[in-house]
């Protein structure tokens, strides 16, 4: 299990224990993390599972693929550290990851 902290727009935090191999989006949905809508179910065809990667974790999480980058262009609150949580696979290297969640995905 890998510990991932989700920070809501109002500063509330939720610690989630995620199974290695899941997407961060599925781990968040399994734990009922608010504002991870994931309307496409993880197919990288919407931008409703956007998260902001803590700057200390950017190098470890890595850059979005070209397809993810294009989809993030549709996100209304995109930032330089935005990622789609469906495209981040949980690995042991992500233990302690901190992600912020936008107030809304729309």
N, C-alpha and C positions, 0 to 999 in steps of 0.2 A: 504494500500500500504506500501511496505517495500523498503527502500533505500539500494541499493547495488552499491558499487563502483568497477568498473573493471579497472585495471591498465595494460596498454599494455606494451610490452617489452621495448619500448622506453620511458616509463614514462608518456605518455598521459593517462588521466583518463576519464572515462565516468560514469556518475551517472545514474543508471537505477532505475525506480520505478517499482517494481514487485508486482504482485498480490499474496496474500497468497494462498497457495495450488499449485501454479505452481512449476515446477522444476526450479532451477537456470539457467539451460541450455535453457529452453523455454523462460524465461525472457530475457536472453542475446540475443537469436535469434530474439525475437520480437523487440528488440532495435538495431538490426544490429551490435552487438559487434563483431569486427573483431577477427578472429582466433578461434572462437567457431564453428567448422565445424559440429559436431554432425551428422556424416554420418549415424548412425544407428537410429537416431530419438529419442533416449532416452531409448533404450532397454538394455543398459549396455553390448553391444556386440561389441564395438569398443572403442578406447581411444581418440577420436577426439574432446572431449569437456573438456579436462583436464584443471583444474585451480589450482592455488596455493593459499591456504587459508592463510591469514595473521595470524602469530603466535598468536596474541591476540584473535583470533576467533576459534582456533582449538578445544578447549574444548566444545564450544557452538555448532559448526558444527558437531562434533563427528567424529568417526573413520569410514573408509570404511567397508562395508560388505566383506565377504570372496570372493564373486563373483566380486565385484568392485576391491578389492585388486589384484586379479588375472588379471583382465583386465588392471589395471594400470601397471602391469609388462610389458605390451606390449608398453607402452608409452615411446618414446625415450628420453624424458626429465623429467622423473619422479624424484620427490623430496620427502623428508619425509612429506611435507605438501600438497602433491598432492591429489586431489579428482577429480572425474568425476562430472561435474556440473549437469549432468542428474540425479544423485543420491542424490542431495541435494535438499530437499523440502523447499520452502520458507515458513517461519513461522514468526510470530511477533518477536520472539526472535532474528531473523537475521537482524533486522533493523539496518543499519549502517555497515553491513558486507563489508569487503574489500577483493577482490580477484585479483590476478595477472594472466595474460594470457600469455602462452608461445608464442614465436615468430612464431612458427609453430607447428602443431599437428603431423607432420610426421618426 
